[in-house]
Amino acid sequence: MLTITDLTCRIAGRPLLEGASLTLPAGHKAGLIGRNGTGKTTLLKLIAGDLHGDSGEIRLPNNTRVGRIAQEAPSGPQSLLDTVLSADTERQSLLDEAEHATDGHRIAEIHQRLHELDAHSAPARAGAILHGLGFDAEAQQRPCSDFSGGWRMRVALAALLFQAPDLLLLDEPTNHLDLEATLWLEDFLKRYPHTVLLVSHDRDLLNRAVDKIVHLHDRKLTIYTGGYDDFERARRERLALQAAAKAKQDAQRKHMQAFIDRFRYKASKARQAQSRLKALAKMEPIAAVAEERGIEFHFPEPEELAPPLIVMDNVAVGYEPGKPILSRIGLRLDPDERIALLGANGNGKSTMAKLLAGRLQPMAGEIRRSRKLKVGYFAQHQTDELDLDATPLLSMERAAPNLTPEKCRAHLAQFGLDVLRANTKVGSLSGGEKARLLLALMSHGAPNILLLDEPSNHLDIDSRQALVQAINEFSGAVVLISHDPHLIELTVDRFWLVKDGLCRQFDGDLADYRDLVLAEGRAGGDRGPRERERREVRAERRPASTQQQPADLKRQLEQSALAVDKLSQALALVERKLADPALYNESAETIAEWQRKHADVARRLSDAEDAWLRAQSAFERADA
């Protein structure tokens, strides 16, 4: 059991915790939440013993093993698998001793302890954790020095999970993970047998992997039962009760004060007035509910363009001549589409985003873009490219020289960067504020397409919710890469899967993809080209036997209806353009292009309506 009693801690004179108390029973999993800068990471350091508070105490049972991710990512010539295995220092020291021990009694003790530690299965357990975090069997044998810092932080996380400490402390563990590894970690933590205290802004992780929420607010700790959604509901109810109690008390105080003011100097009522005066003095005031200022984002509305915005025909793309990362791409992107790119890191999602953004040109095939197309591209590595000595206002003026300083300030304000932050050096901004600055910089030209590569990194839960609302209010197209399932589920309706050198449509929703990822993870992942080929053959055969299942038919029906709705809207847009007299003042080529687009969309709408009718008939037969 973790017990915190009257803990107070100040950093550089600033109080982060004042008289905070908490009890977390053994075996429970809690999510630690709070606005950025409130002291969540500091609390984890206090529990781990890396910092010491000014007063109060933190108690843990004797011999409790507390685990936190190492500050430095592992490096050097040691393989990933050996790096993770060596994290269990007791097992490693016993194995080393067993090689040189000569005392038969001591050798027996060593082997007994190794048996208790289940040492023989350690390589398999370490390999399973590494695989879940995105390292295949070949990668596990490579040295740490072969990998970038982000991948080596995954190895550090794997080493911590392999140790299986009694109290596992995790600080934003998904920041270096892709969606696939995030889904695996969520499943791992749900099954973890010991106590977990987790700092995260990932709403789905906080709903699925923990059974308690610890809220750090106003330098105090309050614990709630359930996941994040349960916390939000309970806190709303608690604040509503507090507000109602304060209103009732204020009315009571006002009434008592009025009686005192009227009768305290009147002899016949003096005793009653004095009694009310004493009662008023003893009445403990109920604090007013402090409303936290919300954050709002707004993407500017783009110019309407006829579909399609982008068409890719047998496209190959990569960085070295003759070595494509992705090939045989045949996809199209229409206005107002919401698409998420799925696939593990390293498969080419960012390459696909750069192709759509025009930062990479096709090595083969053809890509056609709408003539007036504007693309806004957000990539998390762009944070490193910001001028740390400039202010957000200066950064915006450089990016948009055609805008006046007043309009630059107004655009920054649409992403929560007020006057004070607009004039603060970028180097002094928090990670979340830098992310908001990048969103402002990429959207100032009112792009028709938002390409968002991990936009929610460093954003707290409120900012992520603001991003969800801004994306849903945006009338252009959105292509999203994210490890945040909540963000994906609330903003997209189609999926492209980037895998095995291809980018294809994924027939299913995020729940289907979650099941696929977890099934592959629990099966030990890809066992080589032959196993992958066998799985693909099975996948091709599966629809023939399952396509008549009611759940599958219902999904097909919903997707067909969605396609009809989108194409109907696209056809209406083209018809409005053709009905605009101004169009006929343009060149004959432009008019012909719009007429061709009308014929193309009308044909596709007819095909979609036929598909919807077939899906409707099949669903009705299965449901009969």
C-alpha positions as CSV (number, residue, x, y, z in Angstrom):
1,M,0.0,0.0,0.0
2,L,1.2,3.5,-0.9
3,T,0.4,6.1,1.8
4,I,1.1,9.8,1.4
5,T,0.3,12.0,4.5
6,D,0.3,15.8,4.6
7,L,2.9,16.0,1.9
8,T,4.3,19.5,1.1
9,C,6.8,20.2,-1.6
10,R,8.1,23.5,-3.1
11,I,10.3,23.7,-6.2
12,A,12.3,27.0,-6.6
13,G,10.0,28.5,-4.0
14,R,6.8,27.5,-5.9
15,P,4.4,25.3,-4.0
16,L,3.4,22.2,-6.0
17,L,1.9,20.2,-3.1
18,E,0.5,21.5,0.2
19,G,-0.7,19.0,2.8
20,A,-1.5,16.5,0.1
21,S,-2.6,13.0,1.2
22,L,-3.3,9.8,-0.7
23,T,-3.9,6.1,0.0
24,L,-3.4,3.6,-2.9
25,P,-4.1,0.0,-2.0
26,A,-1.7,-2.7,-3.2
27,G,-2.5,-4.2,-6.5
28,H,-4.6,-1.2,-7.7
29,K,-3.8,0.8,-10.9
30,A,-4.3,4.5,-10.7
31,G,-4.0,7.3,-13.3
32,L,-2.4,10.5,-12.1
33,I,-3.9,13.5,-13.9
34,G,-3.8,17.3,-13.7
35,R,-3.0,20.3,-15.9
36,N,0.5,20.6,-17.3
37,G,2.8,22.1,-14.7
38,T,0.8,21.1,-11.6
39,G,3.6,18.7,-10.3
40,K,2.7,15.2,-11.5
41,T,6.2,14.3,-12.5
42,T,7.5,15.8,-9.3
43,L,5.2,13.6,-7.3
44,L,6.5,10.5,-9.0
45,K,10.1,11.6,-8.2
46,L,9.1,12.0,-4.6
47,I,7.6,8.5,-4.4
48,A,10.7,7.0,-6.1
49,G,12.9,8.8,-3.6
50,D,14.7,11.0,-6.2
51,L,13.3,14.1,-4.5
52,H,12.4,14.9,-0.9
53,G,9.4,17.0,0.3
54,D,9.5,19.9,2.7
55,S,7.2,18.1,5.1
56,G,4.9,15.1,5.4
57,E,5.7,11.5,4.6
58,I,5.5,8.8,2.0
59,R,5.2,5.2,3.3
60,L,5.6,1.9,1.5
61,P,5.8,-1.6,2.9
62,N,9.3,-2.9,3.6
63,N,11.2,-4.4,0.6
64,T,8.8,-2.8,-1.9
65,R,10.5,-2.7,-5.3
66,V,9.7,0.7,-6.9
67,G,10.3,1.0,-10.7
68,R,10.7,4.1,-12.9
69,I,12.0,4.4,-16.4
70,A,15.7,5.3,-16.5
71,Q,16.5,8.9,-17.3
72,E,19.1,7.9,-19.9
73,A,18.1,5.6,-22.8
74,P,20.2,2.5,-23.0
75,S,23.0,2.5,-25.6
76,G,26.1,0.6,-26.5
77,P,26.9,-2.8,-28.2
78,Q,24.6,-5.0,-26.1
79,S,21.7,-6.4,-27.9
80,L,18.1,-5.3,-27.1
81,L,17.2,-8.7,-25.7
82,D,20.3,-8.8,-23.4
83,T,19.7,-5.2,-22.3
84,V,16.2,-6.1,-21.1
85,L,17.4,-9.4,-19.5
86,S,20.2,-7.6,-17.6
87,A,17.6,-5.3,-16.0
88,D,16.7,-8.1,-13.6
89,T,19.9,-7.7,-11.6
90,E,19.1,-10.5,-9.2
91,R,18.7,-13.1,-12.0
92,Q,21.8,-11.8,-13.7
93,S,23.9,-12.0,-10.6
94,L,22.7,-15.5,-9.8
95,L,23.6,-16.7,-13.3
96,D,27.0,-15.1,-13.1
97,E,27.6,-16.7,-9.7
98,A,26.4,-20.1,-10.9
99,E,29.1,-20.1,-13.6
100,H,31.9,-20.0,-10.9
101,A,30.4,-21.5,-7.8
102,T,32.0,-24.7,-6.5
103,D,30.1,-25.3,-3.2
104,G,27.4,-27.8,-4.0
105,H,25.1,-26.4,-1.3
106,R,25.4,-22.9,-2.7
107,I,24.8,-24.2,-6.3
108,A,21.6,-25.8,-5.1
109,E,20.5,-22.6,-3.4
110,I,21.2,-20.6,-6.6
111,H,19.2,-23.0,-8.8
112,Q,16.3,-23.0,-6.3
113,R,16.2,-19.2,-6.4
114,L,16.4,-19.2,-10.2
115,H,13.5,-21.6,-10.3
116,E,11.5,-19.3,-8.0
117,L,12.3,-16.4,-10.3
118,D,11.1,-18.4,-13.3
119,A,14.5,-17.6,-14.8
120,H,14.3,-20.2,-17.6
121,S,11.3,-18.4,-19.2
122,A,13.0,-15.0,-18.9
123,P,14.2,-14.7,-22.5
124,A,10.7,-15.6,-23.8
125,R,9.1,-13.0,-21.5
126,A,11.6,-10.3,-22.4
127,G,11.2,-11.1,-26.1
128,A,7.4,-10.9,-25.8
129,I,7.6,-7.4,-24.2
130,L,10.0,-6.2,-26.8
131,H,7.8,-7.5,-29.6
132,G,4.8,-5.8,-28.1
133,L,6.7,-2.5,-28.1
134,G,7.5,-2.9,-31.8
135,F,10.8,-4.9,-32.0
136,D,10.7,-8.1,-34.1
137,A,13.0,-11.1,-33.5
138,E,15.7,-9.7,-35.8
139,A,15.7,-6.3,-34.2
140,Q,16.0,-7.8,-30.7
141,Q,19.4,-9.2,-31.6
142,R,20.7,-5.8,-32.8
143,P,22.8,-3.5,-30.6
144,C,21.1,-0.6,-28.8
145,S,23.4,1.8,-30.6
146,D,21.7,1.0,-33.9
147,F,18.5,2.7,-32.8
148,S,17.4,6.3,-32.5
149,G,16.7,7.9,-29.1
150,G,12.9,7.3,-29.4
151,W,13.3,3.6,-30.1
152,R,15.9,3.3,-27.3
153,M,13.4,4.8,-24.8
154,R,11.1,1.9,-25.8
155,V,13.9,-0.4,-24.8
156,A,14.1,1.4,-21.4
157,L,10.3,0.9,-21.0
158,A,10.7,-2.8,-21.9
159,A,13.4,-3.2,-19.3
160,L,11.2,-1.6,-16.6
161,L,8.2,-3.8,-17.5
162,F,10.4,-6.9,-17.5
163,Q,11.5,-6.2,-13.9
164,A,7.8,-6.3,-12.8
165,P,8.4,-4.0,-9.8
166,D,5.8,-4.0,-6.9
167,L,5.1,-0.3,-7.6
168,L,5.3,0.6,-11.2
169,L,5.6,4.4,-11.9
170,L,5.0,5.5,-15.5
171,D,5.3,9.1,-16.7
172,E,3.7,9.5,-20.2
173,P,4.8,6.1,-21.4
174,T,3.0,6.4,-24.8
175,N,4.9,9.5,-25.9
176,H,7.5,7.4,-27.8
177,L,5.0,4.7,-28.9
178,D,2.9,4.3,-32.0
179,L,-0.8,3.2,-31.9
180,E,0.1,-0.5,-32.1
181,A,2.5,-0.4,-29.2
182,T,0.0,1.8,-27.2
183,L,-2.7,-0.8,-27.6
184,W,-0.3,-3.5,-26.5
185,L,0.8,-1.5,-23.4
186,E,-2.9,-0.9,-22.5
187,D,-3.5,-4.7,-22.6
188,F,-0.3,-5.4,-20.6
189,L,-1.1,-2.9,-17.9
190,K,-4.6,-4.3,-17.5
191,R,-3.1,-7.7,-16.7
192,Y,-0.2,-6.4,-14.7
193,P,-0.3,-8.2,-11.2
194,H,1.1,-5.3,-9.1
195,T,0.4,-1.7,-8.2
196,V,0.6,1.0,-11.0
197,L,0.7,4.8,-10.8
198,L,0.5,6.2,-14.3
199,V,0.8,9.8,-15.6
200,S,-0.9,10.1,-19.0
201,H,-3.0,12.4,-21.1
202,D,-4.3,9.4,-23.1
203,R,-8.0,9.2,-22.3
204,D,-8.5,5.6,-23.6
205,L,-5.5,4.3,-21.6
206,L,-6.9,6.0,-18.5
207,N,-10.3,4.4,-19.2
208,R,-9.1,0.9,-20.0
209,A,-5.9,0.3,-18.0
210,V,-6.6,1.8,-14.5
211,D,-9.3,1.4,-11.8
212,K,-8.7,4.7,-10.0
213,I,-7.9,8.3,-10.9
214,V,-5.8,10.5,-8.7
215,H,-6.5,14.2,-9.5
216,L,-3.7,16.7,-8.6
217,H,-5.5,20.1,-8.4
218,D,-4.9,23.1,-6.3
219,R,-1.9,21.4,-4.7
220,K,-4.1,18.6,-3.3
221,L,-4.6,14.9,-4.2
222,T,-8.2,13.6,-4.6
223,I,-8.8,9.9,-5.6
224,Y,-11.8,8.7,-7.6
225,T,-12.9,5.2,-8.4
226,G,-13.1,4.1,-12.0
227,G,-11.5,5.3,-15.2
228,Y,-11.3,8.8,-16.6
229,D,-14.9,9.0,-17.8
230,D,-16.0,8.0,-14.3
231,F,-13.8,10.7,-12.8
232,E,-15.2,13.4,-15.1
233,R,-18.8,12.4,-14.2
234,A,-18.1,12.2,-10.4
235,R,-16.2,15.5,-10.4
236,R,-19.0,17.3,-12.2
237,E,-21.5,16.0,-9.6
238,R,-19.1,16.9,-6.8
239,L,-18.7,20.5,-8.1
240,A,-22.4,20.9,-8.7
241,L,-23.1,19.8,-5.1
242,Q,-20.4,22.2,-3.8
243,A,-21.9,25.1,-5.9
244,A,-25.4,24.3,-4.6
245,A,-24.2,24.1,-1.0
246,K,-22.3,27.5,-1.3
247,A,-25.4,29.1,-2.8
248,K,-27.5,27.8,0.1
249,Q,-25.0,29.0,2.7
250,D,-24.6,32.4,1.0
251,A,-28.4,32.9,1.2
252,Q,-28.4,31.8,4.9
253,R,-25.5,34.1,5.7
254,K,-27.2,37.0,4.0
255,H,-30.5,36.4,5.9
256,M,-28.6,36.2,9.3
257,Q,-26.6,39.3,8.5
258,A,-29.7,41.2,7.7
259,F,-31.3,40.2,11.0
260,I,-28.1,41.3,12.9
261,D,-27.9,44.6,11.1
262,R,-31.6,45.3,11.9
263,F,-31.9,44.2,15.5
264,R,-28.4,44.1,17.2
265,Y,-29.0,47.5,18.9
266,K,-32.7,46.9,19.7
267,A,-33.0,45.8,23.3
268,S,-35.8,43.3,22.8
269,K,-33.9,41.5,20.0
270,A,-30.3,42.0,21.1
271,R,-30.0,38.5,22.5
272,Q,-31.2,36.8,19.3
273,A,-28.9,39.1,17.2
274,Q,-25.9,38.2,19.3
275,S,-26.7,34.5,19.0
276,R,-26.9,34.8,15.2
277,L,-23.7,36.8,15.2
278,K,-21.8,34.0,17.0
279,A,-23.4,31.4,14.7
280,L,-22.2,33.4,11.7
281,A,-18.7,33.6,13.1
282,K,-18.6,29.8,13.5
283,M,-20.0,29.1,10.1
284,E,-17.1,27.7,7.9
285,P,-17.4,29.3,4.5
286,I,-17.8,26.9,1.5
287,A,-15.2,27.7,-1.1
288,A,-16.5,28.9,-4.5
289,V,-16.1,26.5,-7.4
290,A,-13.1,27.7,-9.4
291,E,-13.8,27.2,-13.0
292,E,-10.7,26.2,-15.0
293,R,-10.4,28.3,-18.2
294,G,-11.1,26.1,-21.2
295,I,-8.9,25.9,-24.3
296,E,-10.3,26.2,-27.8
297,F,-8.7,25.7,-31.2
298,H,-10.0,26.9,-34.5
299,F,-8.8,26.0,-38.0
300,P,-9.6,28.6,-40.6
301,E,-12.2,27.5,-43.2
302,P,-10.7,26.5,-46.6
303,E,-12.0,27.4,-50.1
304,E,-14.4,24.8,-51.5
305,L,-12.7,22.6,-54.1
306,A,-14.4,19.9,-56.2
307,P,-13.4,16.3,-55.6
308,P,-11.0,14.7,-55.8
309,L,-8.3,16.6,-54.0
310,I,-5.6,14.0,-54.6
311,V,-5.6,10.9,-56.8
312,M,-2.7,8.3,-56.7
313,D,-2.4,5.8,-59.5
314,N,0.1,2.9,-58.9
315,V,2.4,5.3,-57.0
316,A,5.8,4.3,-55.5
317,V,7.6,6.6,-53.1
318,G,10.8,6.5,-51.1
319,Y,14.1,8.3,-50.4
320,E,16.7,6.3,-52.4
321,P,16.4,5.7,-56.1
322,G,15.3,2.2,-56.8
323,K,14.4,1.5,-53.1
324,P,10.7,2.5,-52.6
325,I,9.3,2.5,-49.0
326,L,5.8,2.1,-50.4
327,S,4.6,1.0,-53.8
328,R,1.4,0.2,-55.8
329,I,-0.5,3.0,-54.0
330,G,-3.9,3.5,-55.7
331,L,-6.0,5.8,-53.5
332,R,-7.9,9.0,-53.6
333,L,-8.7,11.8,-51.1
334,D,-11.9,13.8,-51.3
335,P,-13.0,17.0,-49.5
336,D,-14.2,16.6,-45.9
337,E,-12.8,13.0,-45.7
338,R,-11.4,11.9,-42.3
339,I,-8.8,9.2,-42.6
340,A,-6.4,7.7,-40.1
341,L,-3.1,6.0,-41.2
342,L,-2.6,2.8,-39.3
343,G,0.5,0.7,-39.1
344,A,3.5,0.2,-36.8
345,N,6.3,2.8,-36.7
346,G,8.9,2.3,-39.4
347,N,6.3,0.9,-41.9
348,G,6.0,4.2,-43.8
349,K,3.2,6.3,-42.3
350,S,5.2,9.5,-42.2
351,T,6.5,8.8,-45.7
352,M,2.9,8.5,-46.9
353,A,2.1,11.9,-45.2
354,K,5.1,13.5,-46.9
355,L,3.9,12.2,-50.3
356,L,0.4,13.7,-49.6
357,A,2.0,17.0,-48.5
358,G,4.1,17.2,-51.7
359,R,7.4,17.0,-49.8
360,L,8.2,13.7,-51.6
361,Q,7.6,13.1,-55.3
362,P,6.6,9.8,-56.7
363,M,9.4,7.4,-57.9
364,A,6.8,5.7,-60.1
365,G,3.2,6.1,-61.0
366,E,1.1,9.3,-61.1
367,I,-0.3,11.6,-58.5
368,R,-2.8,14.3,-59.5
369,R,-3.7,17.2,-57.3
370,S,-6.5,19.8,-57.5
371,R,-5.0,23.0,-59.0
372,K,-5.8,25.3,-56.0
373,L,-5.0,22.7,-53.4
374,K,-3.4,24.0,-50.1
375,V,-2.0,21.5,-47.6
376,G,-1.2,22.1,-44.0
377,Y,1.4,19.6,-42.6
378,F,2.1,19.1,-38.9
379,A,5.0,16.8,-37.9
380,Q,6.2,16.3,-34.4
381,H,9.9,16.6,-35.4
382,Q,9.1,20.2,-36.4
383,T,9.3,21.2,-32.8
384,D,13.1,20.8,-33.1
385,E,13.1,23.2,-36.1
386,L,11.5,26.1,-34.2
387,D,13.6,29.2,-33.6
388,L,13.9,29.1,-29.8
389,D,15.0,32.7,-29.5
390,A,12.0,34.1,-31.5
391,T,8.6,34.7,-30.1
392,P,5.4,33.0,-31.4
393,L,4.4,36.4,-32.8
394,L,7.6,36.7,-34.7
395,S,7.4,33.1,-35.9
396,M,3.9,33.7,-37.3
397,E,5.0,37.0,-39.0
398,R,7.8,35.1,-40.7
399,A,5.5,32.3,-41.8
400,A,2.7,34.6,-43.0
401,P,4.3,37.9,-44.2
402,N,1.1,38.9,-45.9
403,L,-0.8,39.1,-42.5
404,T,-0.7,42.2,-40.3
405,P,0.6,41.8,-36.7
406,E,-3.0,42.1,-35.5
407,K,-4.1,39.2,-37.6
408,C,-1.1,37.2,-36.6
409,R,-2.0,37.7,-32.9
410,A,-5.7,36.8,-33.6
411,H,-4.6,33.6,-35.3
412,L,-2.3,32.6,-32.4
413,A,-5.2,33.3,-30.0
414,Q,-7.3,30.7,-31.9
415,F,-4.8,28.1,-30.6
416,G,-4.7,29.3,-27.0
417,L,-1.6,31.5,-27.3
418,D,-2.7,34.7,-25.6
419,V,-0.9,38.1,-25.7
420,L,1.5,37.0,-22.9
421,R,2.5,33.7,-24.6
422,A,2.7,35.4,-28.1
423,N,5.5,37.6,-26.8
424,T,7.3,34.9,-24.8
425,K,10.4,33.3,-26.3
426,V,9.6,29.9,-27.9
427,G,12.4,28.3,-25.8
428,S,10.5,29.2,-22.7
429,L,7.2,27.6,-23.9
430,S,6.0,24.2,-22.6
431,G,5.9,21.3,-25.0
432,G,2.1,21.7,-25.3
433,E,2.4,25.4,-26.1
434,K,5.0,24.6,-28.8
435,A,2.6,22.0,-30.3
436,R,-0.1,24.7,-30.4
437,L,2.3,27.1,-32.1
438,L,3.0,24.5,-34.8
439,L,-0.8,24.0,-35.3
440,A,-1.1,27.8,-35.8
441,L,1.8,28.0,-38.2
442,M,0.6,25.1,-40.4
443,S,-3.0,26.4,-40.7
444,H,-2.6,30.1,-41.3
445,G,-3.2,29.8,-45.1
446,A,-6.6,28.0,-44.6
447,P,-5.4,24.7,-46.1
448,N,-7.9,22.3,-47.8
449,I,-6.1,19.3,-46.2
450,L,-4.7,18.9,-42.6
451,L,-2.0,16.3,-42.4
452,L,-1.5,15.7,-38.7
453,D,1.4,13.4,-37.7
454,E,1.2,12.8,-33.9
455,P,-0.4,16.3,-33.1
456,S,-1.4,15.3,-29.6
457,N,2.0,14.7,-28.2
458,H,2.6,17.0,-25.2
459,L,-1.0,18.2,-25.2
460,D,-3.0,17.7,-22.0
461,I,-6.4,16.1,-21.9
462,D,-8.2,19.5,-22.2
463,S,-6.1,20.5,-25.2
464,R,-6.7,17.1,-26.9
465,Q,-10.4,17.6,-26.5
466,A,-10.1,21.1,-28.0
467,L,-8.2,19.5,-30.9
468,V,-11.0,16.9,-31.4
469,Q,-13.6,19.7,-31.6
470,A,-11.5,21.8,-34.0
471,I,-11.0,18.8,-36.4
472,N,-14.7,18.0,-36.3
473,E,-15.6,21.6,-37.1
474,F,-13.1,21.8,-39.9
475,S,-14.8,21.5,-43.3
476,G,-11.7,20.3,-45.3
477,A,-10.1,16.9,-45.4
478,V,-8.0,15.4,-42.5
479,V,-5.3,12.7,-42.6
480,L,-4.3,11.7,-39.1
481,I,-1.4,9.7,-37.6
482,S,-1.8,9.3,-33.9
483,H,-1.1,6.8,-31.0
484,D,-4.2,8.3,-29.2
485,P,-7.2,5.9,-29.9
486,H,-9.6,8.5,-28.3
487,L,-8.5,11.1,-30.8
488,I,-8.8,8.7,-33.7
489,E,-12.2,7.3,-32.8
490,L,-13.8,10.8,-32.4
491,T,-12.4,12.3,-35.6
492,V,-12.0,9.8,-38.4
493,D,-14.4,7.5,-40.3
494,R,-12.0,5.7,-42.7
495,F,-8.6,3.9,-42.3
496,W,-5.6,3.3,-44.5
497,L,-3.3,0.6,-43.4
498,V,0.5,1.1,-44.1
499,K,2.1,-2.3,-43.9
500,D,4.4,-4.6,-45.9
501,G,5.4,-1.8,-48.3
502,L,1.8,-1.0,-49.2
503,C,-0.9,1.5,-48.3
504,R,-4.4,0.1,-48.6
505,Q,-7.8,0.7,-47.3
506,F,-8.5,-1.1,-44.0
507,D,-11.9,-2.7,-44.0
508,G,-13.0,-2.3,-40.4
509,D,-13.0,0.1,-37.5
510,L,-10.5,0.8,-34.7
511,A,-12.0,-2.0,-32.5
512,D,-11.3,-4.5,-35.3
513,Y,-7.7,-3.1,-35.6
514,R,-7.2,-3.3,-31.9
515,D,-8.3,-7.0,-31.9
516,L,-5.9,-7.7,-34.8
517,V,-2.9,-6.0,-33.1
518,L,-3.5,-7.8,-29.8
519,A,-4.0,-11.2,-31.5
520,E,-0.8,-10.8,-33.4
521,G,1.0,-9.6,-30.2
522,R,-0.2,-12.6,-28.1
523,A,0.7,-15.0,-30.9
524,G,4.3,-13.8,-30.8
525,G,4.1,-11.6,-33.9
526,D,5.5,-12.2,-37.4
527,R,7.6,-15.3,-37.6
528,G,9.0,-14.5,-41.0
529,P,7.9,-14.3,-44.6
530,R,6.4,-17.8,-44.8
531,E,4.2,-17.3,-41.7
532,R,3.2,-13.8,-43.0
533,E,2.3,-15.4,-46.4
534,R,0.2,-18.1,-44.6
535,R,-1.7,-15.4,-42.6
536,E,-2.4,-13.4,-45.7
537,V,-3.8,-16.5,-47.5
538,R,-6.0,-17.2,-44.4
539,A,-7.1,-13.5,-44.4
540,E,-8.0,-13.7,-48.1
541,R,-10.1,-16.9,-47.5
542,R,-11.8,-15.6,-44.3
543,P,-14.3,-13.2,-45.9
544,A,-15.8,-16.0,-48.1
545,S,-16.8,-17.8,-44.9
546,T,-17.7,-14.9,-42.7
547,Q,-19.2,-12.3,-45.1
548,Q,-22.7,-13.4,-44.4
549,Q,-22.4,-12.8,-40.7
550,P,-25.0,-10.1,-39.5
551,A,-22.4,-8.0,-37.8
552,D,-20.2,-7.9,-41.0
553,L,-23.3,-7.1,-43.1
554,K,-24.4,-4.3,-40.8
555,R,-20.9,-2.8,-41.0
556,Q,-21.0,-3.0,-44.8
557,L,-24.4,-1.4,-44.8
558,E,-23.2,1.5,-42.6
559,Q,-20.1,2.0,-44.8
560,S,-22.2,2.0,-48.0
561,A,-24.6,4.5,-46.5
562,L,-21.7,6.7,-45.5
563,A,-20.2,6.5,-49.0
564,V,-23.6,7.5,-50.6
565,D,-23.9,10.5,-48.2
566,K,-20.4,11.7,-48.9
567,L,-20.8,11.4,-52.7
568,S,-24.2,13.1,-52.6
569,Q,-22.6,16.1,-50.8
570,A,-19.7,16.1,-53.3
571,L,-22.2,16.0,-56.2
572,A,-24.1,18.9,-54.7
573,L,-20.9,20.9,-54.4
574,V,-20.0,20.3,-58.1
575,E,-23.6,21.2,-59.2
576,R,-23.4,24.5,-57.2
577,K,-20.2,25.3,-59.0
578,L,-21.7,24.5,-62.4
579,A,-24.7,26.7,-61.6
580,D,-22.5,29.6,-60.7
581,P,-22.5,32.1,-63.6
582,A,-19.0,33.2,-62.7
583,L,-17.6,29.8,-63.8
584,Y,-18.5,30.6,-67.4
585,N,-16.2,33.6,-67.4
586,E,-13.3,31.3,-67.0
587,S,-11.5,29.3,-69.7
588,A,-13.1,26.5,-71.7
589,E,-10.6,24.1,-70.2
590,T,-11.8,24.9,-66.6
591,I,-15.5,24.6,-67.6
592,A,-14.8,21.2,-69.2
593,E,-12.8,20.1,-66.1
594,W,-15.8,20.8,-63.9
595,Q,-18.1,19.0,-66.3
596,R,-15.8,15.9,-66.3
597,K,-15.8,16.0,-62.5
598,H,-19.6,16.1,-62.5
599,A,-19.8,13.0,-64.7
600,D,-17.2,11.2,-62.5
601,V,-18.9,11.9,-59.2
602,A,-22.4,11.1,-60.7
603,R,-21.1,7.7,-61.9
604,R,-19.5,7.0,-58.5
605,L,-22.7,8.0,-56.7
606,S,-24.7,5.6,-58.9
607,D,-22.3,2.8,-58.1
608,A,-22.4,3.6,-54.4
609,E,-26.2,3.5,-54.4
610,D,-26.2,0.1,-56.1
611,A,-23.7,-1.2,-53.5
612,W,-26.0,0.2,-50.7
613,L,-29.0,-1.6,-52.2
614,R,-27.1,-4.9,-52.4
615,A,-25.9,-4.4,-48.8
616,Q,-29.4,-3.6,-47.6
617,S,-30.9,-6.7,-49.3
618,A,-28.2,-8.9,-47.9
619,F,-28.6,-7.5,-44.4
620,E,-32.4,-7.9,-44.5
621,R,-32.1,-11.6,-45.6
622,A,-29.6,-12.3,-42.8
623,D,-31.8,-10.6,-40.3
624,A,-35.0,-12.3,-41.4
